[in-house]
Amino acid sequence: MKKLATIGAVALLAFSVTACNKADPAVDYKKFQEWYQVQEQTQATAQAELQKQLTEVMSQAQKDPKALEAVLNTFAGKVQETLKSLDAVDVKSAEIKALKDKTKAVLGLSNEVISEQVKVMAAPTAEAQQAIQAKATQLNQAAQELQKLQADLKAKFEK
């Protein structure tokens, strides 16, 4: 009888530990959405700054490659900060991890596309334009997948 009580207590403890560690997708979704809302404004500001700086650099008669590179590096740094902040969002749910991973992939790919587009603006070649077009197509597909995933999760968790 004592053994049975001990086994029961161990089983109960195991179940309670498992229940405490269980991921709550709704809580994880809320964390992700809070991060997303903050970063949406940050990214909009970063893109506006990028466009302003690019306009200044590209309007010069002699386009300075170093100035262009500095503008790109500044923007890439802001994207890296965004990616680091995304990594800091602690989610345990597989559904929300998939959303987080897809968001990270789209952010990285969009940074690559923007960087390549700016480089092509400075020195256009047919090969570079084709490469950008391929990456842009890949980015569009990834962005559509991300939007679908966001819509599905929004429908599921924002009732």
PEWOGI-V274405 format. One record per pair of residues at least 4 apart in sequence whose ideal C-beta (glycine too) atoms are under 6 Angstrom apart, sorted by the first residue. I is the first residue (numbers start at 0). GAP is how many residues later the second one is. Records with the same first field share a line. If there is no record, write none. Layout:
I = GAP + GAP
//
This chain:
22 = 69 + 70
24 = 4 + 68 + 70 + 71
25 = 131
27 = 63 + 65 + 68
28 = 67 + 124 + 128
30 = 58
31 = 64
34 = 54
38 = 4 + 43
45 = 32
49 = 25
52 = 18
53 = 4 + 17
54 = 4
56 = 10 + 11 + 14
62 = 59
67 = 54
71 = 43 + 46
78 = 32
85 = 18
90 = 5 + 6 + 9
98 = 50
101 = 44 + 47
104 = 37
105 = 36 + 37 + 40
108 = 30 + 33
109 = 29
112 = 22 + 23 + 26
115 = 16
116 = 15
119 = 4 + 8 + 9 + 12
131 = 4
152 = 4
153 = 4
//
